[in-house]
Amino acid sequence: MKPKITIEYCPKCNWLMRSAWMAQELLTTFVEELGEVSLRPSEVSGRFQVFLENEVIFDRKREGHFPEAKELKQIVRDLVCPEKSLGHSDKKST
C-alpha cells in the first residue's frame, strides 16, 4: 500500500483553502508515490499539522510558520521516495 498523508487544519482559522492547496500540490507532485492525501478539520484551535501515516512530519506551532509548498514537498520526498527529483522545487546543493 502507498503511504497516506493527512493535513489537519483549524477550520475556525479559515485554513481550509491553504490545506486544500497543499494537498493539491502533494497529489500533483507525488502521483505515483502517495496513496492518499486527506484533509481533517482539527478540534484544537490554531492547529496545522501534516502527518505521514500517524507520524507528525510538520507542525506549524513547532516550526513557527506554515510550510511553503517547496518545503513540504521536500519533507515528503525525503521520507517517501528520497531518490525522486523535485526539479525546481529541489534543495539547492551546497
PyMOL Python script that loads the backbone (N, CA, C, O; Angstrom):
from pymol import cmd

cmd.read_pdbstr("""\
ATOM      1  N   MET A   1       0.827  -1.186   0.000  1.00  0.00           N
ATOM      2  CA  MET A   1       0.000   0.000   0.000  1.00  0.00           C
ATOM      3  C   MET A   1       0.879   1.259   0.000  1.00  0.00           C
ATOM      4  O   MET A   1       1.931   1.314   0.637  1.00  0.00           O
ATOM      5  N   LYS A   2       0.411   2.243  -0.725  1.00  0.00           N
ATOM      6  CA  LYS A   2       1.135   3.512  -0.794  1.00  0.00           C
ATOM      7  C   LYS A   2       0.843   4.342   0.457  1.00  0.00           C
ATOM      8  O   LYS A   2      -0.232   4.229   1.047  1.00  0.00           O
ATOM      9  N   PRO A   3       1.801   5.174   0.855  1.00  0.00           N
ATOM     10  CA  PRO A   3       1.639   5.971   2.069  1.00  0.00           C
ATOM     11  C   PRO A   3       0.494   6.986   1.981  1.00  0.00           C
ATOM     12  O   PRO A   3       0.098   7.429   0.903  1.00  0.00           O
ATOM     13  N   LYS A   4      -0.014   7.328   3.158  1.00  0.00           N
ATOM     14  CA  LYS A   4      -1.127   8.271   3.281  1.00  0.00           C
ATOM     15  C   LYS A   4      -0.661   9.523   4.024  1.00  0.00           C
ATOM     16  O   LYS A   4      -0.013   9.435   5.067  1.00  0.00           O
ATOM     17  N   ILE A   5      -0.996  10.677   3.476  1.00  0.00           N
ATOM     18  CA  ILE A   5      -0.723  11.968   4.109  1.00  0.00           C
ATOM     19  C   ILE A   5      -2.052  12.531   4.604  1.00  0.00           C
ATOM     20  O   ILE A   5      -3.062  12.466   3.902  1.00  0.00           O
ATOM     21  N   THR A   6      -2.046  13.079   5.809  1.00  0.00           N
ATOM     22  CA  THR A   6      -3.219  13.765   6.347  1.00  0.00           C
ATOM     23  C   THR A   6      -2.804  15.171   6.758  1.00  0.00           C
ATOM     24  O   THR A   6      -1.812  15.356   7.463  1.00  0.00           O
ATOM     25  N   ILE A   7      -3.567  16.147   6.316  1.00  0.00           N
ATOM     26  CA  ILE A   7      -3.338  17.529   6.724  1.00  0.00           C
ATOM     27  C   ILE A   7      -4.459  17.904   7.682  1.00  0.00           C
ATOM     28  O   ILE A   7      -5.631  17.943   7.307  1.00  0.00           O
ATOM     29  N   GLU A   8      -4.077  18.180   8.929  1.00  0.00           N
ATOM     30  CA  GLU A   8      -5.048  18.582   9.938  1.00  0.00           C
ATOM     31  C   GLU A   8      -4.956  20.102  10.097  1.00  0.00           C
ATOM     32  O   GLU A   8      -3.880  20.647  10.338  1.00  0.00           O
ATOM     33  N   TYR A   9      -6.081  20.763   9.960  1.00  0.00           N
ATOM     34  CA  TYR A   9      -6.104  22.224   9.931  1.00  0.00           C
ATOM     35  C   TYR A   9      -7.199  22.762  10.846  1.00  0.00           C
ATOM     36  O   TYR A   9      -8.150  22.055  11.175  1.00  0.00           O
ATOM     37  N   CYS A  10      -7.055  24.009  11.247  1.00  0.00           N
ATOM     38  CA  CYS A  10      -8.042  24.669  12.102  1.00  0.00           C
ATOM     39  C   CYS A  10      -9.117  25.317  11.231  1.00  0.00           C
ATOM     40  O   CYS A  10      -8.831  26.285  10.526  1.00  0.00           O
ATOM     41  N   PRO A  11     -10.356  24.798  11.267  1.00  0.00           N
ATOM     42  CA  PRO A  11     -11.414  25.398  10.462  1.00  0.00           C
ATOM     43  C   PRO A  11     -11.837  26.777  10.988  1.00  0.00           C
ATOM     44  O   PRO A  11     -12.296  27.620  10.217  1.00  0.00           O
ATOM     45  N   LYS A  12     -11.682  27.007  12.289  1.00  0.00           N
ATOM     46  CA  LYS A  12     -12.037  28.305  12.865  1.00  0.00           C
ATOM     47  C   LYS A  12     -11.104  29.407  12.380  1.00  0.00           C
ATOM     48  O   LYS A  12     -11.473  30.581  12.367  1.00  0.00           O
ATOM     49  N   CYS A  13      -9.888  29.022  11.982  1.00  0.00           N
ATOM     50  CA  CYS A  13      -8.892  29.974  11.479  1.00  0.00           C
ATOM     51  C   CYS A  13      -9.002  30.164   9.963  1.00  0.00           C
ATOM     52  O   CYS A  13      -8.235  30.918   9.366  1.00  0.00           O
ATOM     53  N   ASN A  14      -9.972  29.466   9.347  1.00  0.00           N
ATOM     54  CA  ASN A  14     -10.175  29.540   7.890  1.00  0.00           C
ATOM     55  C   ASN A  14      -8.960  29.043   7.097  1.00  0.00           C
ATOM     56  O   ASN A  14      -8.553  29.663   6.114  1.00  0.00           O
ATOM     57  N   TRP A  15      -8.395  27.927   7.534  1.00  0.00           N
ATOM     58  CA  TRP A  15      -7.226  27.366   6.867  1.00  0.00           C
ATOM     59  C   TRP A  15      -7.567  26.240   5.897  1.00  0.00           C
ATOM     60  O   TRP A  15      -6.670  25.532   5.439  1.00  0.00           O
ATOM     61  N   LEU A  16      -8.839  26.063   5.579  1.00  0.00           N
ATOM     62  CA  LEU A  16      -9.235  25.011   4.643  1.00  0.00           C
ATOM     63  C   LEU A  16      -8.615  25.226   3.261  1.00  0.00           C
ATOM     64  O   LEU A  16      -8.074  24.287   2.677  1.00  0.00           O
ATOM     65  N   MET A  17      -8.688  26.438   2.739  1.00  0.00           N
ATOM     66  CA  MET A  17      -8.162  26.695   1.393  1.00  0.00           C
ATOM     67  C   MET A  17      -6.657  26.445   1.324  1.00  0.00           C
ATOM     68  O   MET A  17      -6.164  25.861   0.359  1.00  0.00           O
ATOM     69  N   ARG A  18      -5.936  26.885   2.341  1.00  0.00           N
ATOM     70  CA  ARG A  18      -4.488  26.654   2.396  1.00  0.00           C
ATOM     71  C   ARG A  18      -4.205  25.153   2.426  1.00  0.00           C
ATOM     72  O   ARG A  18      -3.300  24.672   1.744  1.00  0.00           O
ATOM     73  N   SER A  19      -4.980  24.421   3.218  1.00  0.00           N
ATOM     74  CA  SER A  19      -4.801  22.969   3.337  1.00  0.00           C
ATOM     75  C   SER A  19      -5.117  22.256   2.027  1.00  0.00           C
ATOM     76  O   SER A  19      -4.406  21.337   1.623  1.00  0.00           O
ATOM     77  N   ALA A  20      -6.187  22.687   1.371  1.00  0.00           N
ATOM     78  CA  ALA A  20      -6.571  22.089   0.088  1.00  0.00           C
ATOM     79  C   ALA A  20      -5.504  22.353  -0.971  1.00  0.00           C
ATOM     80  O   ALA A  20      -5.201  21.478  -1.783  1.00  0.00           O
ATOM     81  N   TRP A  21      -4.940  23.546  -0.962  1.00  0.00           N
ATOM     82  CA  TRP A  21      -3.883  23.873  -1.917  1.00  0.00           C
ATOM     83  C   TRP A  21      -2.651  22.996  -1.662  1.00  0.00           C
ATOM     84  O   TRP A  21      -2.046  22.487  -2.606  1.00  0.00           O
ATOM     85  N   MET A  22      -2.280  22.818  -0.385  1.00  0.00           N
ATOM     86  CA  MET A  22      -1.137  21.958  -0.051  1.00  0.00           C
ATOM     87  C   MET A  22      -1.405  20.520  -0.500  1.00  0.00           C
ATOM     88  O   MET A  22      -0.520  19.858  -1.041  1.00  0.00           O
ATOM     89  N   ALA A  23      -2.624  20.045  -0.272  1.00  0.00           N
ATOM     90  CA  ALA A  23      -2.986  18.689  -0.697  1.00  0.00           C
ATOM     91  C   ALA A  23      -2.855  18.560  -2.209  1.00  0.00           C
ATOM     92  O   ALA A  23      -2.321  17.566  -2.701  1.00  0.00           O
ATOM     93  N   GLN A  24      -3.331  19.546  -2.943  1.00  0.00           N
ATOM     94  CA  GLN A  24      -3.224  19.538  -4.406  1.00  0.00           C
ATOM     95  C   GLN A  24      -1.764  19.504  -4.848  1.00  0.00           C
ATOM     96  O   GLN A  24      -1.409  18.758  -5.761  1.00  0.00           O
ATOM     97  N   GLU A  25      -0.928  20.298  -4.213  1.00  0.00           N
ATOM     98  CA  GLU A  25       0.495  20.318  -4.554  1.00  0.00           C
ATOM     99  C   GLU A  25       1.131  18.942  -4.341  1.00  0.00           C
ATOM    100  O   GLU A  25       1.903  18.472  -5.176  1.00  0.00           O
ATOM    101  N   LEU A  26       0.801  18.308  -3.226  1.00  0.00           N
ATOM    102  CA  LEU A  26       1.373  16.984  -2.941  1.00  0.00           C
ATOM    103  C   LEU A  26       0.854  15.932  -3.909  1.00  0.00           C
ATOM    104  O   LEU A  26       1.622  15.099  -4.390  1.00  0.00           O
ATOM    105  N   LEU A  27      -0.444  15.963  -4.199  1.00  0.00           N
ATOM    106  CA  LEU A  27      -1.026  14.986  -5.128  1.00  0.00           C
ATOM    107  C   LEU A  27      -0.472  15.154  -6.542  1.00  0.00           C
ATOM    108  O   LEU A  27      -0.279  14.169  -7.255  1.00  0.00           O
ATOM    109  N   THR A  28      -0.222  16.378  -6.941  1.00  0.00           N
ATOM    110  CA  THR A  28       0.330  16.647  -8.272  1.00  0.00           C
ATOM    111  C   THR A  28       1.781  16.181  -8.364  1.00  0.00           C
ATOM    112  O   THR A  28       2.196  15.623  -9.380  1.00  0.00           O
ATOM    113  N   THR A  29       2.542  16.408  -7.310  1.00  0.00           N
ATOM    114  CA  THR A  29       3.966  16.069  -7.319  1.00  0.00           C
ATOM    115  C   THR A  29       4.211  14.578  -7.126  1.00  0.00           C
ATOM    116  O   THR A  29       5.122  14.016  -7.733  1.00  0.00           O
ATOM    117  N   PHE A  30       3.402  13.934  -6.285  1.00  0.00           N
ATOM    118  CA  PHE A  30       3.632  12.534  -5.920  1.00  0.00           C
ATOM    119  C   PHE A  30       2.508  11.632  -6.434  1.00  0.00           C
ATOM    120  O   PHE A  30       1.929  10.855  -5.675  1.00  0.00           O
ATOM    121  N   VAL A  31       2.212  11.741  -7.708  1.00  0.00           N
ATOM    122  CA  VAL A  31       1.133  10.980  -8.342  1.00  0.00           C
ATOM    123  C   VAL A  31       1.307   9.481  -8.137  1.00  0.00           C
ATOM    124  O   VAL A  31       0.351   8.786  -7.791  1.00  0.00           O
ATOM    125  N   GLU A  32       2.502   8.986  -8.346  1.00  0.00           N
ATOM    126  CA  GLU A  32       2.776   7.551  -8.264  1.00  0.00           C
ATOM    127  C   GLU A  32       3.126   7.085  -6.860  1.00  0.00           C
ATOM    128  O   GLU A  32       2.980   5.902  -6.552  1.00  0.00           O
ATOM    129  N   GLU A  33       3.589   7.995  -5.998  1.00  0.00           N
ATOM    130  CA  GLU A  33       4.154   7.598  -4.711  1.00  0.00           C
ATOM    131  C   GLU A  33       3.162   7.606  -3.542  1.00  0.00           C
ATOM    132  O   GLU A  33       3.330   6.847  -2.588  1.00  0.00           O
ATOM    133  N   LEU A  34       2.139   8.450  -3.607  1.00  0.00           N
ATOM    134  CA  LEU A  34       1.190   8.552  -2.493  1.00  0.00           C
ATOM    135  C   LEU A  34      -0.121   7.845  -2.812  1.00  0.00           C
ATOM    136  O   LEU A  34      -0.601   7.882  -3.945  1.00  0.00           O
ATOM    137  N   GLY A  35      -0.683   7.210  -1.813  1.00  0.00           N
ATOM    138  CA  GLY A  35      -1.969   6.551  -1.975  1.00  0.00           C
ATOM    139  C   GLY A  35      -3.133   7.466  -1.677  1.00  0.00           C
ATOM    140  O   GLY A  35      -4.237   7.265  -2.184  1.00  0.00           O
ATOM    141  N   GLU A  36      -2.887   8.482  -0.848  1.00  0.00           N
ATOM    142  CA  GLU A  36      -3.980   9.353  -0.436  1.00  0.00           C
ATOM    143  C   GLU A  36      -3.422  10.596   0.242  1.00  0.00           C
ATOM    144  O   GLU A  36      -2.408  10.539   0.938  1.00  0.00           O
ATOM    145  N   VAL A  37      -4.097  11.715   0.030  1.00  0.00           N
ATOM    146  CA  VAL A  37      -3.871  12.928   0.809  1.00  0.00           C
ATOM    147  C   VAL A  37      -5.247  13.364   1.281  1.00  0.00           C
ATOM    148  O   VAL A  37      -6.134  13.638   0.473  1.00  0.00           O
ATOM    149  N   SER A  38      -5.419  13.427   2.601  1.00  0.00           N
ATOM    150  CA  SER A  38      -6.736  13.787   3.136  1.00  0.00           C
ATOM    151  C   SER A  38      -6.637  15.039   3.999  1.00  0.00           C
ATOM    152  O   SER A  38      -5.573  15.400   4.502  1.00  0.00           O
ATOM    153  N   LEU A  39      -7.789  15.684   4.147  1.00  0.00           N
ATOM    154  CA  LEU A  39      -7.902  16.874   4.990  1.00  0.00           C
ATOM    155  C   LEU A  39      -8.761  16.524   6.192  1.00  0.00           C
ATOM    156  O   LEU A  39      -9.805  15.883   6.063  1.00  0.00           O
ATOM    157  N   ARG A  40      -8.304  16.957   7.373  1.00  0.00           N
ATOM    158  CA  ARG A  40      -9.044  16.663   8.591  1.00  0.00           C
ATOM    159  C   ARG A  40      -9.174  17.944   9.419  1.00  0.00           C
ATOM    160  O   ARG A  40      -8.170  18.502   9.860  1.00  0.00           O
ATOM    161  N   PRO A  41     -10.415  18.411   9.630  1.00  0.00           N
ATOM    162  CA  PRO A  41     -10.592  19.581  10.493  1.00  0.00           C
ATOM    163  C   PRO A  41     -10.172  19.236  11.929  1.00  0.00           C
ATOM    164  O   PRO A  41     -10.510  18.174  12.452  1.00  0.00           O
ATOM    165  N   SER A  42      -9.439  20.143  12.541  1.00  0.00           N
ATOM    166  CA  SER A  42      -8.962  19.921  13.902  1.00  0.00           C
ATOM    167  C   SER A  42      -9.960  20.453  14.915  1.00  0.00           C
ATOM    168  O   SER A  42     -10.660  21.436  14.671  1.00  0.00           O
ATOM    169  N   GLU A  43     -10.009  19.789  16.040  1.00  0.00           N
ATOM    170  CA  GLU A  43     -10.819  20.276  17.152  1.00  0.00           C
ATOM    171  C   GLU A  43     -10.006  21.225  18.026  1.00  0.00           C
ATOM    172  O   GLU A  43     -10.545  21.854  18.937  1.00  0.00           O
ATOM    173  N   VAL A  44      -8.699  21.327  17.745  1.00  0.00           N
ATOM    174  CA  VAL A  44      -7.801  22.189  18.503  1.00  0.00           C
ATOM    175  C   VAL A  44      -7.578  23.473  17.716  1.00  0.00           C
ATOM    176  O   VAL A  44      -7.125  23.436  16.572  1.00  0.00           O
ATOM    177  N   SER A  45      -7.892  24.592  18.324  1.00  0.00           N
ATOM    178  CA  SER A  45      -7.739  25.891  17.670  1.00  0.00           C
ATOM    179  C   SER A  45      -6.280  26.155  17.303  1.00  0.00           C
ATOM    180  O   SER A  45      -5.370  25.877  18.085  1.00  0.00           O
ATOM    181  N   GLY A  46      -6.073  26.693  16.108  1.00  0.00           N
ATOM    182  CA  GLY A  46      -4.741  27.079  15.665  1.00  0.00           C
ATOM    183  C   GLY A  46      -3.861  25.962  15.169  1.00  0.00           C
ATOM    184  O   GLY A  46      -2.685  26.188  14.886  1.00  0.00           O
ATOM    185  N   ARG A  47      -4.393  24.764  15.054  1.00  0.00           N
ATOM    186  CA  ARG A  47      -3.571  23.622  14.651  1.00  0.00           C
ATOM    187  C   ARG A  47      -3.433  23.537  13.130  1.00  0.00           C
ATOM    188  O   ARG A  47      -4.404  23.689  12.388  1.00  0.00           O
ATOM    189  N   PHE A  48      -2.218  23.294  12.698  1.00  0.00           N
ATOM    190  CA  PHE A  48      -1.922  22.938  11.314  1.00  0.00           C
ATOM    191  C   PHE A  48      -0.786  21.933  11.374  1.00  0.00           C
ATOM    192  O   PHE A  48       0.370  22.299  11.584  1.00  0.00           O
ATOM    193  N   GLN A  49      -1.122  20.664  11.188  1.00  0.00           N
ATOM    194  CA  GLN A  49      -0.132  19.587  11.232  1.00  0.00           C
ATOM    195  C   GLN A  49      -0.272  18.711   9.998  1.00  0.00           C
ATOM    196  O   GLN A  49      -1.367  18.516   9.470  1.00  0.00           O
ATOM    197  N   VAL A  50       0.857  18.193   9.557  1.00  0.00           N
ATOM    198  CA  VAL A  50       0.874  17.261   8.435  1.00  0.00           C
ATOM    199  C   VAL A  50       1.402  15.934   8.959  1.00  0.00           C
ATOM    200  O   VAL A  50       2.450  15.872   9.602  1.00  0.00           O
ATOM    201  N   PHE A  51       0.654  14.874   8.671  1.00  0.00           N
ATOM    202  CA  PHE A  51       1.001  13.533   9.122  1.00  0.00           C
ATOM    203  C   PHE A  51       1.367  12.657   7.934  1.00  0.00           C
ATOM    204  O   PHE A  51       0.753  12.759   6.872  1.00  0.00           O
ATOM    205  N   LEU A  52       2.354  11.804   8.105  1.00  0.00           N
ATOM    206  CA  LEU A  52       2.629  10.694   7.197  1.00  0.00           C
ATOM    207  C   LEU A  52       2.232   9.466   7.991  1.00  0.00           C
ATOM    208  O   LEU A  52       2.885   9.104   8.971  1.00  0.00           O
ATOM    209  N   GLU A  53       1.156   8.831   7.559  1.00  0.00           N
ATOM    210  CA  GLU A  53       0.517   7.781   8.351  1.00  0.00           C
ATOM    211  C   GLU A  53       0.127   8.399   9.693  1.00  0.00           C
ATOM    212  O   GLU A  53      -0.722   9.291   9.712  1.00  0.00           O
ATOM    213  N   ASN A  54       0.705   7.969  10.809  1.00  0.00           N
ATOM    214  CA  ASN A  54       0.344   8.525  12.122  1.00  0.00           C
ATOM    215  C   ASN A  54       1.449   9.379  12.730  1.00  0.00           C
ATOM    216  O   ASN A  54       1.372   9.752  13.900  1.00  0.00           O
ATOM    217  N   GLU A  55       2.477   9.690  11.945  1.00  0.00           N
ATOM    218  CA  GLU A  55       3.615  10.459  12.442  1.00  0.00           C
ATOM    219  C   GLU A  55       3.523  11.906  11.968  1.00  0.00           C
ATOM    220  O   GLU A  55       3.338  12.160  10.778  1.00  0.00           O
ATOM    221  N   VAL A  56       3.651  12.856  12.898  1.00  0.00           N
ATOM    222  CA  VAL A  56       3.650  14.270  12.535  1.00  0.00           C
ATOM    223  C   VAL A  56       4.970  14.580  11.831  1.00  0.00           C
ATOM    224  O   VAL A  56       6.047  14.388  12.397  1.00  0.00           O
ATOM    225  N   ILE A  57       4.875  15.062  10.586  1.00  0.00           N
ATOM    226  CA  ILE A  57       6.085  15.422   9.846  1.00  0.00           C
ATOM    227  C   ILE A  57       6.238  16.935   9.719  1.00  0.00           C
ATOM    228  O   ILE A  57       7.307  17.426   9.358  1.00  0.00           O
ATOM    229  N   PHE A  58       5.168  17.674  10.016  1.00  0.00           N
ATOM    230  CA  PHE A  58       5.255  19.137  10.076  1.00  0.00           C
ATOM    231  C   PHE A  58       4.200  19.649  11.047  1.00  0.00           C
ATOM    232  O   PHE A  58       3.041  19.236  10.996  1.00  0.00           O
ATOM    233  N   ASP A  59       4.608  20.542  11.920  1.00  0.00           N
ATOM    234  CA  ASP A  59       3.714  21.149  12.902  1.00  0.00           C
ATOM    235  C   ASP A  59       3.967  22.655  12.889  1.00  0.00           C
ATOM    236  O   ASP A  59       5.066  23.108  13.210  1.00  0.00           O
ATOM    237  N   ARG A  60       2.953  23.423  12.520  1.00  0.00           N
ATOM    238  CA  ARG A  60       3.086  24.880  12.414  1.00  0.00           C
ATOM    239  C   ARG A  60       3.588  25.507  13.715  1.00  0.00           C
ATOM    240  O   ARG A  60       4.453  26.383  13.683  1.00  0.00           O
ATOM    241  N   LYS A  61       3.066  25.077  14.835  1.00  0.00           N
ATOM    242  CA  LYS A  61       3.489  25.661  16.118  1.00  0.00           C
ATOM    243  C   LYS A  61       4.937  25.317  16.433  1.00  0.00           C
ATOM    244  O   LYS A  61       5.690  26.172  16.899  1.00  0.00           O
ATOM    245  N   ARG A  62       5.328  24.081  16.186  1.00  0.00           N
ATOM    246  CA  ARG A  62       6.708  23.653  16.461  1.00  0.00           C
ATOM    247  C   ARG A  62       7.700  24.394  15.567  1.00  0.00           C
ATOM    248  O   ARG A  62       8.756  24.834  16.020  1.00  0.00           O
ATOM    249  N   GLU A  63       7.342  24.523  14.292  1.00  0.00           N
ATOM    250  CA  GLU A  63       8.247  25.141  13.320  1.00  0.00           C
ATOM    251  C   GLU A  63       8.184  26.670  13.344  1.00  0.00           C
ATOM    252  O   GLU A  63       9.123  27.342  12.917  1.00  0.00           O
ATOM    253  N   GLY A  64       7.068  27.216  13.849  1.00  0.00           N
ATOM    254  CA  GLY A  64       6.929  28.666  13.929  1.00  0.00           C
ATOM    255  C   GLY A  64       6.442  29.328  12.654  1.00  0.00           C
ATOM    256  O   GLY A  64       6.469  30.554  12.542  1.00  0.00           O
ATOM    257  N   HIS A  65       5.996  28.530  11.693  1.00  0.00           N
ATOM    258  CA  HIS A  65       5.497  29.071  10.424  1.00  0.00           C
ATOM    259  C   HIS A  65       4.715  27.996   9.670  1.00  0.00           C
ATOM    260  O   HIS A  65       4.793  26.808   9.985  1.00  0.00           O
ATOM    261  N   PHE A  66       3.964  28.442   8.669  1.00  0.00           N
ATOM    262  CA  PHE A  66       3.337  27.499   7.747  1.00  0.00           C
ATOM    263  C   PHE A  66       4.407  27.013   6.786  1.00  0.00           C
ATOM    264  O   PHE A  66       5.343  27.751   6.477  1.00  0.00           O
ATOM    265  N   PRO A  67       4.282  25.777   6.308  1.00  0.00           N
ATOM    266  CA  PRO A  67       5.276  25.316   5.338  1.00  0.00           C
ATOM    267  C   PRO A  67       5.031  25.958   3.973  1.00  0.00           C
ATOM    268  O   PRO A  67       3.888  26.168   3.569  1.00  0.00           O
ATOM    269  N   GLU A  68       6.093  26.257   3.289  1.00  0.00           N
ATOM    270  CA  GLU A  68       5.993  26.599   1.881  1.00  0.00           C
ATOM    271  C   GLU A  68       5.770  25.282   1.144  1.00  0.00           C
ATOM    272  O   GLU A  68       6.156  24.224   1.641  1.00  0.00           O
ATOM    273  N   ALA A  69       5.158  25.335  -0.026  1.00  0.00           N
ATOM    274  CA  ALA A  69       4.924  24.111  -0.800  1.00  0.00           C
ATOM    275  C   ALA A  69       6.236  23.378  -1.045  1.00  0.00           C
ATOM    276  O   ALA A  69       6.305  22.156  -0.911  1.00  0.00           O
ATOM    277  N   LYS A  70       7.275  24.125  -1.403  1.00  0.00           N
ATOM    278  CA  LYS A  70       8.591  23.536  -1.672  1.00  0.00           C
ATOM    279  C   LYS A  70       9.109  22.783  -0.446  1.00  0.00           C
ATOM    280  O   LYS A  70       9.609  21.664  -0.564  1.00  0.00           O
ATOM    281  N   GLU A  71       8.987  23.399   0.726  1.00  0.00           N
ATOM    282  CA  GLU A  71       9.459  22.788   1.967  1.00  0.00           C
ATOM    283  C   GLU A  71       8.711  21.488   2.271  1.00  0.00           C
ATOM    284  O   GLU A  71       9.320  20.478   2.622  1.00  0.00           O
ATOM    285  N   LEU A  72       7.389  21.527   2.131  1.00  0.00           N
ATOM    286  CA  LEU A  72       6.587  20.337   2.422  1.00  0.00           C
ATOM    287  C   LEU A  72       6.881  19.220   1.418  1.00  0.00           C
ATOM    288  O   LEU A  72       6.961  18.052   1.799  1.00  0.00           O
ATOM    289  N   LYS A  73       7.040  19.564   0.159  1.00  0.00           N
ATOM    290  CA  LYS A  73       7.377  18.556  -0.853  1.00  0.00           C
ATOM    291  C   LYS A  73       8.717  17.899  -0.541  1.00  0.00           C
ATOM    292  O   LYS A  73       8.868  16.689  -0.711  1.00  0.00           O
ATOM    293  N   GLN A  74       9.684  18.680  -0.088  1.00  0.00           N
ATOM    294  CA  GLN A  74      10.992  18.127   0.243  1.00  0.00           C
ATOM    295  C   GLN A  74      10.900  17.173   1.434  1.00  0.00           C
ATOM    296  O   GLN A  74      11.532  16.117   1.441  1.00  0.00           O
ATOM    297  N   ILE A  75      10.111  17.549   2.435  1.00  0.00           N
ATOM    298  CA  ILE A  75       9.933  16.681   3.609  1.00  0.00           C
ATOM    299  C   ILE A  75       9.302  15.355   3.191  1.00  0.00           C
ATOM    300  O   ILE A  75       9.783  14.286   3.568  1.00  0.00           O
ATOM    301  N   VAL A  76       8.228  15.429   2.413  1.00  0.00           N
ATOM    302  CA  VAL A  76       7.532  14.218   1.968  1.00  0.00           C
ATOM    303  C   VAL A  76       8.450  13.375   1.093  1.00  0.00           C
ATOM    304  O   VAL A  76       8.534  12.160   1.271  1.00  0.00           O
ATOM    305  N   ARG A  77       9.131  14.005   0.158  1.00  0.00           N
ATOM    306  CA  ARG A  77      10.050  13.272  -0.721  1.00  0.00           C
ATOM    307  C   ARG A  77      11.123  12.551   0.079  1.00  0.00           C
ATOM    308  O   ARG A  77      11.399  11.377  -0.169  1.00  0.00           O
ATOM    309  N   ASP A  78      11.732  13.247   1.042  1.00  0.00           N
ATOM    310  CA  ASP A  78      12.811  12.648   1.832  1.00  0.00           C
ATOM    311  C   ASP A  78      12.340  11.417   2.607  1.00  0.00           C
ATOM    312  O   ASP A  78      13.125  10.504   2.863  1.00  0.00           O
ATOM    313  N   LEU A  79      11.066  11.394   2.977  1.00  0.00           N
ATOM    314  CA  LEU A  79      10.527  10.275   3.751  1.00  0.00           C
ATOM    315  C   LEU A  79       9.934   9.163   2.891  1.00  0.00           C
ATOM    316  O   LEU A  79      10.004   7.991   3.260  1.00  0.00           O
ATOM    317  N   VAL A  80       9.354   9.519   1.753  1.00  0.00           N
ATOM    318  CA  VAL A  80       8.605   8.551   0.934  1.00  0.00           C
ATOM    319  C   VAL A  80       9.427   8.014  -0.235  1.00  0.00           C
ATOM    320  O   VAL A  80       9.395   6.818  -0.523  1.00  0.00           O
ATOM    321  N   CYS A  81      10.154   8.890  -0.898  1.00  0.00           N
ATOM    322  CA  CYS A  81      10.905   8.479  -2.099  1.00  0.00           C
ATOM    323  C   CYS A  81      12.140   9.357  -2.264  1.00  0.00           C
ATOM    324  O   CYS A  81      12.170  10.225  -3.136  1.00  0.00           O
ATOM    325  N   PRO A  82      13.165   9.139  -1.428  1.00  0.00           N
ATOM    326  CA  PRO A  82      14.340  10.018  -1.411  1.00  0.00           C
ATOM    327  C   PRO A  82      15.074  10.136  -2.744  1.00  0.00           C
ATOM    328  O   PRO A  82      15.825  11.089  -2.952  1.00  0.00           O
ATOM    329  N   GLU A  83      14.869   9.192  -3.636  1.00  0.00           N
ATOM    330  CA  GLU A  83      15.561   9.240  -4.927  1.00  0.00           C
ATOM    331  C   GLU A  83      14.875  10.151  -5.941  1.00  0.00           C
ATOM    332  O   GLU A  83      15.453  10.443  -6.988  1.00  0.00           O
ATOM    333  N   LYS A  84      13.666  10.601  -5.656  1.00  0.00           N
ATOM    334  CA  LYS A  84      12.875  11.401  -6.597  1.00  0.00           C
ATOM    335  C   LYS A  84      13.424  12.821  -6.695  1.00  0.00           C
ATOM    336  O   LYS A  84      13.710  13.460  -5.683  1.00  0.00           O
ATOM    337  N   SER A  85      13.565  13.298  -7.913  1.00  0.00           N
ATOM    338  CA  SER A  85      13.956  14.685  -8.152  1.00  0.00           C
ATOM    339  C   SER A  85      12.708  15.556  -8.130  1.00  0.00           C
ATOM    340  O   SER A  85      11.677  15.192  -8.695  1.00  0.00           O
ATOM    341  N   LEU A  86      12.808  16.696  -7.481  1.00  0.00           N
ATOM    342  CA  LEU A  86      11.690  17.638  -7.447  1.00  0.00           C
ATOM    343  C   LEU A  86      11.894  18.791  -8.418  1.00  0.00           C
ATOM    344  O   LEU A  86      11.157  19.776  -8.378  1.00  0.00           O
ATOM    345  N   GLY A  87      12.875  18.675  -9.278  1.00  0.00           N
ATOM    346  CA  GLY A  87      13.117  19.726 -10.266  1.00  0.00           C
ATOM    347  C   GLY A  87      13.394  21.055  -9.604  1.00  0.00           C
ATOM    348  O   GLY A  87      14.261  21.148  -8.736  1.00  0.00           O
ATOM    349  N   HIS A  88      12.667  22.086 -10.003  1.00  0.00           N
ATOM    350  CA  HIS A  88      12.920  23.437  -9.473  1.00  0.00           C
ATOM    351  C   HIS A  88      12.578  23.571  -7.989  1.00  0.00           C
ATOM    352  O   HIS A  88      12.999  24.530  -7.343  1.00  0.00           O
ATOM    353  N   SER A  89      11.817  22.618  -7.445  1.00  0.00           N
ATOM    354  CA  SER A  89      11.480  22.658  -6.019  1.00  0.00           C
ATOM    355  C   SER A  89      12.502  21.932  -5.148  1.00  0.00           C
ATOM    356  O   SER A  89      12.340  21.842  -3.931  1.00  0.00           O
ATOM    357  N   ASP A  90      13.559  21.414  -5.784  1.00  0.00           N
ATOM    358  CA  ASP A  90      14.531  20.644  -5.019  1.00  0.00           C
ATOM    359  C   ASP A  90      15.452  21.550  -4.234  1.00  0.00           C
ATOM    360  O   ASP A  90      15.597  22.738  -4.523  1.00  0.00           O
ATOM    361  N   LYS A  91      16.075  20.944  -3.221  1.00  0.00           N
ATOM    362  CA  LYS A  91      17.041  21.683  -2.390  1.00  0.00           C
ATOM    363  C   LYS A  91      18.204  22.126  -3.259  1.00  0.00           C
ATOM    364  O   LYS A  91      18.617  21.414  -4.174  1.00  0.00           O
ATOM    365  N   LYS A  92      18.725  23.299  -2.965  1.00  0.00           N
ATOM    366  CA  LYS A  92      19.919  23.745  -3.669  1.00  0.00           C
ATOM    367  C   LYS A  92      21.115  23.013  -3.084  1.00  0.00           C
ATOM    368  O   LYS A  92      21.222  22.847  -1.869  1.00  0.00           O
ATOM    369  N   SER A  93      22.006  22.581  -3.951  1.00  0.00           N
ATOM    370  CA  SER A  93      23.193  21.877  -3.465  1.00  0.00           C
ATOM    371  C   SER A  93      24.163  22.873  -2.876  1.00  0.00           C
ATOM    372  O   SER A  93      24.260  24.018  -3.316  1.00  0.00           O
ATOM    373  N   THR A  94      24.885  22.401  -1.860  1.00  0.00           N
ATOM    374  CA  THR A  94      25.850  23.288  -1.183  1.00  0.00           C
ATOM    375  C   THR A  94      27.250  22.990  -1.616  1.00  0.00           C
ATOM    376  O   THR A  94      28.190  23.635  -1.152  1.00  0.00           O
TER     377      THR A  94
END
""", "prot")
cmd.dss("prot")
cmd.show_as("cartoon", "prot")
cmd.util.cbc("prot")
cmd.orient("prot")
